[in-house]
């Protein structure tokens, strides 16, 4: 059936879903930008984003580390010091974020015309 | 504090969030593509996407109509006939979807290296 969303089309969408899984949700892009801006300590990142709780931040940082967007470094000081830094790879999201931003700016004009 | 995510940066992110609100979730992009492919009747769209339930489809179609991505036309036939068509405006999402797709394809290579 021509009209059926072809199998290839469905599988072609998997990468779109992958990306949305990585960047969707309220906090991930905000946290990434906070780290891009130079916030590297847990408390710093947390304080830089209103209404973000420690529990949520801990989970998102773990996800982002798994997706190789950030790196977690433990310094064997006294007390132990942990720093989060953005990977060069995370910069590859800039184009996606820009595209999302531009569409969103235009969408507001369309919706609130 | 330089490192704090500046107010302007936070407000600059609102359009990114707007876009994610419009396209995020499991189904919206799949439904839009199904309609782009020519599926215009409720059952057609529903059958074209595995595991999509009528209840979810009804809600997503309503959202997408509000966001002016699709148009709902009621034909006063007997029985009444309802068709969903994509708006020209919805095509503006093609670039965003392509960017999400390309990043996702590359991300799989990075993650499963």
gemmi code that builds the backbone of each chain (N, CA, C; Angstrom):
import gemmi

chains = {
    "A": [
        ("UNK", (0.881, -1.183, 0.000), (0.000, 0.000, 0.000), (0.915, 1.228, 0.000)),
        ("UNK", (0.829, 1.978, -1.158), (1.753, 3.120, -1.317), (1.724, 3.984, -0.065)),
        ("UNK", (0.481, 4.161, 0.409), (0.354, 5.199, 1.433), (0.965, 4.750, 2.749)),
        ("UNK", (1.166, 3.434, 2.935), (1.654, 2.982, 4.240), (3.041, 3.592, 4.453)),
        ("UNK", (3.344, 4.025, 5.683), (4.672, 4.600, 5.926), (5.673, 3.466, 5.750)),
        ("UNK", (6.413, 3.509, 4.623), (7.237, 2.367, 4.252), (8.212, 2.007, 5.356)),
        ("UNK", (8.548, 0.748, 5.400), (9.479, 0.220, 6.415), (10.749, 1.066, 6.418)),
        ("UNK", (11.278, 1.371, 5.167), (12.530, 2.136, 5.104), (12.319, 3.491, 5.768)),
        ("UNK", (11.113, 4.066, 5.546), (10.844, 5.408, 6.086), (10.876, 5.327, 7.614)),
        ("UNK", (10.281, 4.242, 8.135), (10.229, 4.083, 9.594), (11.662, 3.960, 10.123)),
        ("UNK", (12.470, 3.138, 9.425), (13.829, 2.917, 9.957), (14.664, 4.176, 9.749)),
        ("UNK", (14.309, 4.953, 8.688), (15.053, 6.210, 8.455), (14.789, 7.180, 9.605)),
        ("UNK", (13.689, 6.954, 10.327), (13.338, 7.875, 11.413), (14.043, 7.535, 12.716)),
        ("UNK", (14.632, 6.348, 12.785), (15.280, 5.942, 14.044), (16.338, 6.957, 14.471)),
        ("UNK", (17.180, 7.443, 13.526), (18.179, 8.439, 13.948), (17.534, 9.723, 14.481)),
        ("UNK", (16.360, 10.075, 13.928), (15.669, 11.286, 14.422), (15.263, 11.050, 15.877)),
        ("UNK", (14.763, 9.861, 16.094), (14.348, 9.529, 17.479), (15.539, 9.469, 18.417)),
        ("UNK", (16.642, 8.920, 17.890), (17.857, 8.864, 18.728), (18.232, 10.264, 19.199)),
        ("UNK", (18.240, 11.199, 18.245), (18.639, 12.565, 18.598), (17.665, 13.164, 19.601)),
        ("UNK", (16.383, 12.962, 19.357), (15.391, 13.528, 20.291), (15.562, 12.911, 21.673)),
        ("UNK", (15.898, 11.610, 21.715), (16.142, 10.979, 23.027), (17.310, 11.668, 23.740)),
        ("UNK", (18.323, 12.040, 22.957), (19.534, 12.623, 23.570), (19.275, 14.043, 24.043)),
        ("UNK", (18.509, 14.798, 23.278), (18.406, 16.226, 23.629), (17.044, 16.627, 24.192)),
        ("UNK", (16.072, 15.726, 24.133), (14.746, 16.143, 24.599), (14.686, 16.288, 26.109)),
        ("UNK", (13.500, 16.697, 26.565), (13.361, 16.899, 28.008), (13.723, 18.345, 28.314)),
        ("UNK", (13.381, 18.757, 29.525), (13.506, 20.166, 29.897), (14.949, 20.632, 30.079)),
        ("UNK", (15.838, 19.744, 30.443), (17.093, 20.206, 31.043), (18.368, 19.996, 30.220)),
        ("UNK", (18.407, 18.983, 29.365), (19.703, 18.582, 28.796), (20.409, 19.718, 28.063)),
        ("UNK", (19.674, 20.401, 27.205), (20.335, 21.458, 26.435), (20.781, 22.585, 27.362)),
        ("UNK", (19.970, 22.889, 28.369), (20.342, 23.935, 29.336), (21.624, 23.562, 30.077)),
        ("UNK", (21.708, 22.303, 30.496), (22.895, 21.838, 31.233), (24.122, 21.888, 30.318)),
        ("UNK", (23.939, 21.455, 29.077), (25.072, 21.455, 28.144), (25.583, 22.882, 27.950)),
        ("UNK", (24.646, 23.805, 27.778), (25.052, 25.201, 27.559), (25.697, 25.777, 28.816)),
        ("UNK", (25.202, 25.388, 29.972), (25.809, 25.842, 31.220), (27.268, 25.376, 31.295)),
        ("UNK", (27.513, 24.142, 30.874), (28.883, 23.601, 30.893), (29.713, 24.269, 29.790)),
        ("UNK", (29.076, 24.479, 28.622), (29.784, 25.214, 27.552), (30.221, 26.573, 28.067)),
        ("UNK", (29.394, 27.189, 28.945), (29.681, 28.540, 29.452), (30.786, 28.518, 30.520)),
        ("UNK", (31.201, 27.320, 30.948), (32.316, 27.275, 31.900), (31.950, 26.742, 33.271)),
        ("UNK", (30.675, 26.436, 33.502), (30.323, 25.829, 34.795), (30.771, 24.375, 34.782)),
        ("UNK", (31.644, 24.025, 35.754), (32.176, 22.647, 35.697), (31.881, 21.862, 36.973)),
        ("UNK", (31.570, 22.546, 38.055), (31.289, 21.845, 39.307), (29.769, 21.604, 39.428)),
        ("UNK", (29.398, 20.529, 40.123), (27.984, 20.141, 40.246), (27.135, 21.314, 40.743)),
        ("UNK", (27.562, 21.889, 41.879), (26.767, 22.989, 42.472), (26.665, 24.174, 41.505)),
        ("UNK", (27.777, 24.472, 40.823), (27.790, 25.594, 39.877), (26.722, 25.390, 38.805)),
        ("UNK", (26.720, 24.181, 38.245), (25.767, 23.881, 37.170), (24.344, 23.989, 37.715)),
        ("UNK", (24.147, 23.386, 38.880), (22.827, 23.381, 39.501), (22.341, 24.810, 39.735)),
        ("UNK", (23.212, 25.652, 40.296), (22.815, 27.046, 40.608), (22.573, 27.845, 39.332)),
        ("UNK", (23.210, 27.456, 38.256), (23.102, 28.265, 37.018), (21.760, 28.069, 36.328)),
        ("UNK", (20.995, 27.056, 36.747), (19.732, 26.773, 36.053), (18.587, 26.715, 37.061)),
        ("UNK", (17.741, 27.734, 37.073), (16.646, 27.797, 38.044), (15.768, 26.541, 37.993)),
        ("UNK", (15.318, 26.104, 39.171), (14.351, 25.001, 39.335), (14.947, 23.627, 39.000)),
        ("UNK", (16.214, 23.571, 38.710), (16.831, 22.265, 38.451), (17.237, 21.636, 39.787)),
        ("UNK", (16.758, 20.393, 40.047), (17.083, 19.766, 41.339), (18.344, 18.909, 41.203)),
        ("UNK", (18.976, 18.645, 42.338), (20.212, 17.840, 42.325), (19.935, 16.460, 41.749)),
        ("UNK", (18.796, 15.881, 42.128), (18.473, 14.518, 41.688), (18.380, 14.458, 40.152)),
        ("UNK", (17.663, 15.437, 39.604), (17.502, 15.461, 38.137), (18.852, 15.738, 37.483)),
        ("UNK", (19.609, 16.692, 38.038), (20.905, 17.028, 37.452), (21.826, 15.810, 37.441)),
        ("UNK", (21.842, 15.067, 38.539), (22.719, 13.881, 38.626), (22.379, 12.892, 37.504)),
        ("UNK", (21.068, 12.679, 37.303), (20.637, 11.719, 36.277), (21.000, 12.221, 34.861)),
        ("UNK", (20.749, 13.497, 34.619), (21.016, 14.043, 33.280), (22.518, 14.020, 32.985)),
        ("UNK", (23.352, 14.336, 33.986), (24.805, 14.320, 33.776), (25.263, 12.911, 33.417)),
        ("UNK", (24.664, 11.920, 34.070), (25.034, 10.521, 33.798), (24.684, 10.165, 32.339)),
        ("UNK", (23.455, 10.536, 31.935), (23.013, 10.299, 30.552), (23.965, 10.956, 29.561)),
        ("UNK", (24.283, 12.214, 29.850), (25.093, 13.008, 28.919), (26.508, 12.447, 28.824)),
        ("UNK", (26.973, 11.881, 29.927), (28.302, 11.249, 29.922), (28.270, 10.000, 29.030)),
        ("UNK", (27.196, 9.224, 29.180), (27.034, 7.996, 28.362), (26.967, 8.359, 26.873)),
        ("UNK", (26.370, 9.496, 26.581), (26.257, 9.926, 25.177), (27.475, 10.728, 24.715)),
        ("UNK", (28.510, 10.714, 25.573), (29.806, 11.314, 25.247), (29.707, 12.816, 24.940)),
        ("UNK", (28.726, 13.475, 25.581), (28.614, 14.934, 25.405), (29.457, 15.654, 26.452)),
        ("UNK", (29.637, 14.988, 27.605), (30.455, 15.596, 28.657), (31.418, 14.558, 29.222)),
        ("UNK", (32.443, 15.052, 29.901), (33.430, 14.179, 30.534), (33.447, 14.492, 32.030)),
        ("UNK", (33.501, 13.461, 32.830), (33.518, 13.618, 34.290), (34.921, 13.256, 34.780)),
        ("UNK", (35.579, 14.201, 35.436), (36.937, 13.952, 35.927), (36.971, 14.052, 37.453)),
        ("UNK", (37.545, 13.014, 38.077), (37.643, 12.994, 39.547), (39.078, 13.342, 39.929)),
        ("UNK", (39.239, 14.388, 40.711), (40.577, 14.793, 41.162), (40.788, 14.284, 42.587)),
        ("UNK", (41.871, 13.557, 42.757), (42.139, 12.905, 44.039), (42.688, 13.904, 45.074)),
        ("UNK", (41.949, 15.014, 45.215), (42.344, 16.017, 46.224), (41.700, 15.634, 47.544)),
        ("UNK", (41.878, 16.523, 48.512), (41.209, 16.316, 49.793), (40.434, 17.567, 50.124)),
        ("UNK", (39.086, 17.670, 50.027), (38.247, 16.523, 49.632), (38.335, 16.268, 48.125)),
        ("UNK", (37.830, 15.110, 47.719), (37.831, 14.740, 46.295), (37.101, 15.826, 45.501)),
        ("UNK", (37.616, 16.143, 44.323), (36.979, 17.191, 43.498), (36.525, 16.539, 42.177)),
        ("UNK", (35.277, 16.849, 41.760), (34.741, 16.279, 40.511), (34.415, 17.416, 39.559)),
        ("UNK", (34.888, 17.314, 38.334), (34.594, 18.358, 37.357), (33.956, 17.763, 36.110)),
        ("UNK", (33.013, 18.533, 35.535), (32.345, 18.132, 34.284), (32.789, 19.078, 33.178)),
        ("UNK", (33.266, 18.520, 32.101), (33.660, 19.371, 30.971), (32.965, 18.877, 29.710)),
        ("UNK", (32.736, 19.796, 28.778), (32.076, 19.414, 27.523), (33.104, 18.770, 26.601)),
        ("UNK", (32.701, 17.741, 25.893), (33.599, 17.125, 24.912), (33.545, 17.931, 23.614)),
        ("UNK", (34.579, 17.789, 22.808), (34.571, 18.463, 21.510), (33.361, 17.957, 20.715)),
        ("UNK", (33.090, 16.678, 20.879), (31.962, 16.054, 20.157), (30.648, 16.776, 20.458)),
        ("UNK", (30.496, 17.279, 21.691), (29.215, 17.928, 22.067), (28.948, 19.135, 21.170)),
        ("UNK", (30.032, 19.713, 20.634), (29.881, 20.909, 19.777), (29.123, 20.571, 18.479)),
        ("UNK", (29.107, 19.281, 18.153), (28.386, 18.887, 16.917), (26.884, 19.133, 17.084)),
        ("UNK", (26.440, 19.384, 18.325), (25.011, 19.656, 18.541), (24.650, 21.113, 18.257)),
        ("UNK", (25.669, 21.946, 18.073), (25.380, 23.376, 17.893), (24.460, 23.626, 16.704)),
        ("UNK", (24.732, 22.883, 15.600), (23.931, 23.089, 14.378), (22.471, 22.670, 14.620)),
        ("UNK", (22.292, 21.544, 15.326), (20.936, 21.055, 15.610), (20.203, 22.088, 16.478)),
        ("UNK", (20.904, 22.572, 17.512), (20.282, 23.517, 18.444), (19.917, 24.806, 17.711)),
        ("UNK", (20.794, 25.217, 16.784), (20.506, 26.439, 16.019), (19.259, 26.251, 15.163)),
        ("UNK", (19.163, 25.103, 14.515), (18.000, 24.809, 13.653), (16.714, 24.792, 14.487)),
        ("UNK", (16.790, 24.168, 15.664), (15.627, 24.119, 16.564), (15.255, 25.538, 16.996)),
        ("UNK", (16.296, 26.329, 17.287), (16.072, 27.712, 17.735), (15.383, 28.521, 16.641)),
        ("UNK", (15.943, 28.463, 15.446), (15.398, 29.279, 14.345), (13.956, 28.894, 14.043)),
        ("UNK", (13.664, 27.590, 14.021), (12.289, 27.165, 13.738), (11.350, 27.648, 14.841)),
        ("UNK", (11.836, 27.575, 16.092), (11.012, 27.991, 17.237), (10.708, 29.473, 17.205)),
        ("UNK", (11.696, 30.291, 16.839), (11.492, 31.746, 16.743), (10.404, 32.036, 15.704)),
        ("UNK", (10.517, 31.389, 14.556), (9.528, 31.604, 13.498), (8.156, 31.067, 13.898)),
        ("UNK", (8.183, 29.923, 14.592), (6.912, 29.294, 14.967), (6.082, 30.209, 15.861)),
        ("UNK", (6.764, 30.922, 16.748), (6.050, 31.851, 17.643), (5.336, 32.916, 16.826)),
        ("UNK", (6.002, 33.396, 15.781), (5.386, 34.426, 14.933), (4.157, 33.849, 14.241)),
        ("UNK", (4.284, 32.614, 13.757), (3.175, 31.977, 13.019), (1.986, 31.758, 13.961)),
        ("UNK", (2.272, 31.282, 15.161), (1.199, 30.892, 16.095), (0.522, 32.117, 16.695)),
        ("UNK", (1.328, 33.155, 16.964), (0.727, 34.315, 17.649), (0.462, 35.461, 16.674)),
        ("UNK", (0.261, 35.084, 15.391), (-0.012, 36.129, 14.391), (-1.317, 36.831, 14.720)),
    ],
    "B": [
        ("UNK", (27.735, 36.770, 37.947), (28.683, 35.647, 37.890), (28.738, 35.176, 36.435)),
        ("UNK", (29.977, 35.364, 35.802), (30.125, 35.023, 34.368), (29.550, 33.644, 34.113)),
        ("UNK", (29.837, 32.783, 35.038), (29.555, 31.374, 34.689), (28.054, 31.108, 34.739)),
        ("UNK", (27.270, 31.988, 35.438), (25.837, 31.688, 35.540), (25.256, 31.727, 34.129)),
        ("UNK", (24.330, 30.819, 33.826), (23.737, 30.836, 32.489), (22.913, 32.115, 32.404)),
        ("UNK", (23.424, 33.095, 31.621), (22.817, 34.429, 31.641), (21.345, 34.382, 31.303)),
        ("UNK", (20.614, 35.322, 31.807), (19.160, 35.431, 31.574), (18.893, 35.385, 30.080)),
        ("UNK", (19.722, 36.165, 29.278), (19.455, 36.202, 27.835), (19.617, 34.794, 27.258)),
        ("UNK", (20.631, 34.070, 27.784), (20.885, 32.724, 27.248), (19.666, 31.849, 27.528)),
        ("UNK", (19.102, 31.989, 28.741), (17.934, 31.174, 29.110), (16.762, 31.512, 28.188)),
        ("UNK", (16.577, 32.847, 27.969), (15.401, 33.221, 27.146), (15.665, 32.843, 25.689)),
        ("UNK", (16.974, 32.832, 25.305), (17.293, 32.440, 23.920), (16.937, 30.966, 23.713)),
        ("UNK", (16.843, 30.232, 24.816), (16.550, 28.788, 24.695), (15.065, 28.496, 24.578)),
        ("UNK", (14.242, 29.488, 24.875), (12.792, 29.253, 24.834), (12.361, 28.741, 23.458)),
        ("UNK", (12.861, 29.355, 22.358), (12.443, 28.827, 21.046), (12.876, 27.374, 20.828)),
        ("UNK", (14.029, 26.999, 21.419), (14.492, 25.602, 21.276), (13.483, 24.690, 21.966)),
        ("UNK", (13.070, 25.125, 23.137), (12.085, 24.319, 23.885), (10.751, 24.276, 23.162)),
        ("UNK", (10.378, 25.429, 22.577), (9.114, 25.450, 21.821), (9.139, 24.371, 20.746)),
        ("UNK", (10.246, 24.338, 19.998), (10.339, 23.369, 18.905), (10.298, 21.947, 19.448)),
        ("UNK", (11.030, 21.700, 20.513), (11.041, 20.345, 21.083), (9.650, 19.963, 21.558)),
        ("UNK", (8.905, 20.943, 22.118), (7.525, 20.651, 22.546), (6.685, 20.226, 21.344)),
        ("UNK", (6.930, 20.874, 20.198), (6.105, 20.597, 19.010), (6.456, 19.238, 18.411)),
        ("UNK", (7.722, 18.897, 18.390), (8.098, 17.679, 17.642), (8.513, 16.504, 18.524)),
        ("UNK", (8.662, 16.773, 19.832), (9.137, 15.656, 20.662), (8.066, 14.595, 20.863)),
        ("UNK", (8.464, 13.564, 21.584), (7.515, 12.469, 21.810), (7.674, 11.454, 20.689)),
        ("UNK", (7.101, 10.290, 20.902), (7.329, 9.155, 19.993), (6.654, 9.320, 18.639)),
        ("UNK", (5.564, 10.070, 18.558), (4.679, 9.897, 17.415), (4.597, 11.054, 16.428)),
        ("UNK", (4.839, 12.284, 16.893), (4.454, 13.436, 16.054), (5.140, 13.410, 14.689)),
        ("UNK", (6.419, 13.209, 14.680), (7.120, 13.239, 13.388), (6.642, 12.085, 12.504)),
        ("UNK", (6.397, 10.941, 13.106), (5.905, 9.777, 12.326), (4.550, 10.087, 11.706)),
        ("UNK", (3.688, 10.719, 12.480), (2.345, 11.062, 11.988), (2.453, 12.086, 10.869)),
        ("UNK", (3.316, 13.070, 11.072), (3.470, 14.113, 10.049), (3.958, 13.491, 8.743)),
        ("UNK", (4.918, 12.596, 8.845), (5.453, 11.964, 7.634), (4.402, 11.079, 6.981)),
        ("UNK", (3.609, 10.401, 7.804), (2.533, 9.568, 7.260), (1.568, 10.424, 6.449)),
        ("UNK", (1.269, 11.622, 6.963), (0.357, 12.537, 6.236), (1.054, 13.101, 5.006)),
        ("UNK", (2.357, 13.427, 5.174), (3.121, 13.895, 4.003), (3.074, 12.842, 2.905)),
        ("UNK", (3.050, 11.551, 3.307), (3.078, 10.448, 2.332), (1.707, 10.241, 1.669)),
        ("UNK", (0.687, 10.955, 2.172), (-0.612, 10.866, 1.496), (-1.704, 10.206, 2.327)),
        ("UNK", (-1.379, 9.743, 3.533), (-2.438, 9.195, 4.397), (-3.245, 10.358, 4.955)),
        ("UNK", (-4.582, 10.356, 4.668), (-5.365, 11.529, 5.098), (-6.513, 11.140, 6.020)),
        ("UNK", (-6.913, 9.860, 6.014), (-8.001, 9.438, 6.879), (-7.442, 8.904, 8.195)),
        ("UNK", (-8.251, 9.058, 9.261), (-7.789, 8.680, 10.611), (-7.252, 7.253, 10.634)),
        ("UNK", (-8.092, 6.293, 10.086), (-7.708, 4.866, 10.120), (-6.447, 4.615, 9.300)),
        ("UNK", (-6.340, 5.313, 8.170), (-5.155, 5.155, 7.311), (-3.888, 5.514, 8.089)),
        ("UNK", (-3.960, 6.685, 8.729), (-2.792, 7.166, 9.476), (-2.469, 6.172, 10.587)),
        ("UNK", (-3.510, 5.756, 11.317), (-3.330, 4.842, 12.435), (-2.688, 3.527, 11.955)),
        ("UNK", (-3.182, 2.978, 10.862), (-2.656, 1.685, 10.358), (-1.228, 1.842, 9.839)),
        ("UNK", (-0.898, 3.052, 9.417), (0.426, 3.232, 8.790), (1.546, 3.242, 9.827)),
        ("UNK", (1.191, 3.360, 11.108), (2.233, 3.453, 12.145), (2.008, 2.401, 13.228)),
        ("UNK", (2.838, 1.363, 13.234), (2.665, 0.277, 14.199), (2.622, 0.791, 15.645)),
        ("UNK", (1.761, 0.149, 16.439), (1.653, 0.398, 17.897), (1.057, 1.763, 18.235)),
        ("UNK", (0.621, 2.508, 17.255), (0.002, 3.802, 17.553), (-1.474, 3.550, 17.856)),
        ("UNK", (-1.959, 4.017, 19.017), (-3.368, 3.767, 19.375), (-4.232, 4.938, 18.923)),
        ("UNK", (-5.535, 4.684, 18.796), (-6.461, 5.737, 18.339), (-6.454, 6.912, 19.303)),
        ("UNK", (-6.420, 6.581, 20.600), (-6.486, 7.643, 21.616), (-5.284, 8.603, 21.471)),
        ("UNK", (-4.096, 7.999, 21.320), (-2.883, 8.814, 21.193), (-2.938, 9.601, 19.883)),
        ("UNK", (-3.358, 8.926, 18.810), (-3.411, 9.594, 17.503), (-4.355, 10.789, 17.550)),
        ("UNK", (-5.498, 10.613, 18.182), (-6.484, 11.704, 18.259), (-5.865, 12.923, 18.958)),
        ("UNK", (-5.146, 12.648, 20.049), (-4.556, 13.758, 20.819), (-3.453, 14.443, 19.993)),
        ("UNK", (-2.611, 13.645, 19.358), (-1.498, 14.222, 18.585), (-2.027, 15.035, 17.404)),
        ("UNK", (-3.063, 14.533, 16.749), (-3.628, 15.264, 15.598), (-4.162, 16.617, 16.063)),
        ("UNK", (-4.769, 16.638, 17.246), (-5.321, 17.892, 17.781), (-4.175, 18.888, 18.026)),
        ("UNK", (-3.103, 18.392, 18.675), (-1.920, 19.240, 18.934), (-1.365, 19.796, 17.631)),
        ("UNK", (-1.225, 18.901, 16.651), (-0.590, 19.286, 15.392), (-1.436, 20.300, 14.642)),
        ("UNK", (-2.756, 20.177, 14.814), (-3.661, 21.154, 14.188), (-3.467, 22.527, 14.849)),
        ("UNK", (-3.383, 22.508, 16.181), (-3.170, 23.774, 16.918), (-1.855, 24.428, 16.501)),
        ("UNK", (-0.857, 23.613, 16.201), (0.454, 24.147, 15.800), (0.522, 24.396, 14.290)),
        ("UNK", (-0.651, 24.304, 13.658), (-0.804, 24.622, 12.231), (0.088, 23.771, 11.324)),
        ("UNK", (0.355, 22.542, 11.768), (1.142, 21.621, 10.924), (0.214, 20.838, 10.006)),
        ("UNK", (-1.021, 20.636, 10.464), (-1.982, 19.910, 9.632), (-3.324, 20.642, 9.625)),
        ("UNK", (-4.151, 20.309, 8.630), (-5.485, 20.904, 8.526), (-6.517, 19.777, 8.573)),
        ("UNK", (-7.579, 19.996, 9.311), (-8.638, 18.983, 9.438), (-9.843, 19.496, 8.663)),
        ("UNK", (-10.294, 18.714, 7.664), (-11.438, 19.145, 6.860), (-12.574, 18.144, 7.038)),
        ("UNK", (-13.774, 18.681, 7.349), (-14.953, 17.821, 7.536), (-15.816, 17.937, 6.287)),
        ("UNK", (-16.087, 16.807, 5.629), (-16.930, 16.811, 4.430), (-18.322, 16.359, 4.826)),
        ("UNK", (-19.288, 17.172, 4.458), (-20.672, 16.932, 4.880), (-21.332, 15.857, 4.006)),
        ("UNK", (-20.625, 14.707, 3.940), (-21.181, 13.584, 3.172), (-22.047, 12.749, 4.110)),
        ("UNK", (-22.496, 11.627, 3.575), (-23.237, 10.705, 4.451), (-22.593, 9.325, 4.312)),
        ("UNK", (-21.815, 8.771, 5.282), (-21.551, 9.448, 6.547), (-20.548, 10.597, 6.381)),
        ("UNK", (-20.456, 11.413, 7.432), (-19.506, 12.544, 7.425), (-18.100, 12.003, 7.176)),
        ("UNK", (-17.310, 12.731, 6.385), (-15.938, 12.277, 6.094), (-14.953, 13.336, 6.626)),
        ("UNK", (-13.900, 12.892, 7.323), (-12.910, 13.837, 7.871), (-11.548, 13.522, 7.263)),
        ("UNK", (-10.910, 14.549, 6.760), (-9.575, 14.331, 6.185), (-8.549, 15.247, 6.832)),
        ("UNK", (-7.321, 14.710, 6.969), (-6.206, 15.487, 7.522), (-5.191, 15.713, 6.407)),
        ("UNK", (-4.828, 16.953, 6.220), (-3.809, 17.259, 5.200), (-2.702, 18.094, 5.835)),
        ("UNK", (-1.494, 17.945, 5.286), (-0.369, 18.713, 5.831), (-0.434, 20.138, 5.292)),
        ("UNK", (-0.106, 21.108, 6.116), (-0.056, 22.502, 5.651), (1.300, 22.748, 4.982)),
        ("UNK", (1.352, 23.758, 4.137), (2.627, 24.113, 3.524), (3.632, 24.455, 4.630)),
        ("UNK", (3.109, 25.091, 5.657), (3.963, 25.502, 6.799), (4.686, 24.295, 7.398)),
        ("UNK", (4.018, 23.149, 7.416), (4.626, 21.958, 8.055), (5.942, 21.582, 7.370)),
        ("UNK", (6.052, 21.979, 6.086), (7.277, 21.646, 5.315), (8.495, 22.371, 5.895)),
        ("UNK", (8.231, 23.430, 6.656), (9.362, 24.166, 7.252), (10.093, 23.286, 8.270)),
        ("UNK", (9.454, 22.161, 8.651), (10.114, 21.262, 9.615), (11.106, 20.317, 8.944)),
        ("UNK", (11.083, 20.289, 7.626), (11.948, 19.330, 6.918), (13.421, 19.527, 7.275)),
        ("UNK", (13.832, 20.818, 7.348), (15.260, 21.114, 7.624), (15.628, 20.656, 9.049)),
        ("UNK", (14.710, 20.889, 10.001), (14.956, 20.486, 11.392), (15.070, 18.958, 11.444)),
        ("UNK", (14.134, 18.278, 10.788), (14.111, 16.804, 10.822), (15.384, 16.254, 10.171)),
        ("UNK", (15.820, 16.920, 9.086), (17.056, 16.461, 8.411), (18.253, 16.621, 9.348)),
        ("UNK", (18.331, 17.747, 10.036), (19.445, 17.997, 10.974), (19.437, 16.987, 12.111)),
        ("UNK", (18.243, 16.677, 12.631), (18.111, 15.675, 13.703), (18.544, 14.311, 13.172)),
        ("UNK", (18.128, 14.023, 11.930), (18.463, 12.732, 11.315), (19.972, 12.583, 11.149)),
        ("UNK", (20.586, 13.604, 10.552), (22.032, 13.509, 10.281), (22.828, 13.364, 11.578)),
        ("UNK", (22.441, 14.132, 12.602), (23.172, 14.025, 13.875), (23.002, 12.632, 14.481)),
        ("UNK", (21.768, 12.121, 14.359), (21.460, 10.802, 14.919), (22.248, 9.696, 14.227)),
        ("UNK", (22.377, 9.797, 12.900), (23.139, 8.789, 12.142), (24.587, 8.790, 12.632)),
        ("UNK", (25.154, 9.984, 12.757), (26.544, 10.087, 13.198), (26.713, 9.638, 14.648)),
        ("UNK", (25.682, 9.978, 15.451), (25.776, 9.644, 16.878), (25.882, 8.139, 17.090)),
        ("UNK", (25.157, 7.381, 16.272), (25.191, 5.920, 16.393), (26.605, 5.412, 16.151)),
        ("UNK", (27.282, 6.036, 15.160), (28.662, 5.614, 14.857), (29.569, 5.923, 16.048)),
        ("UNK", (29.362, 7.112, 16.637), (30.224, 7.538, 17.760), (30.006, 6.614, 18.952)),
        ("UNK", (28.731, 6.307, 19.227), (28.395, 5.562, 20.450), (28.772, 4.092, 20.298)),
        ("UNK", (28.592, 3.551, 19.087), (28.844, 2.096, 18.941), (30.206, 1.829, 18.281)),
        ("UNK", (31.123, 2.791, 18.449), (32.455, 2.614, 17.861), (33.166, 1.415, 18.467)),
    ],
}
model = gemmi.Model(1)
for chain_id, residues in chains.items():
    chain = gemmi.Chain(chain_id)
    for i, (resn, *xyz) in enumerate(residues, 1):
        res = gemmi.Residue()
        res.name, res.seqid = resn, gemmi.SeqId(i, " ")
        for name, pos in zip(("N", "CA", "C"), xyz):
            atom = gemmi.Atom()
            atom.name, atom.element = name, gemmi.Element(name[0])
            atom.pos, atom.b_iso = gemmi.Position(*pos), 0.0
            res.add_atom(atom)
        chain.add_residue(res)
    model.add_chain(chain)
structure = gemmi.Structure()
structure.add_model(model)
structure.setup_entities()
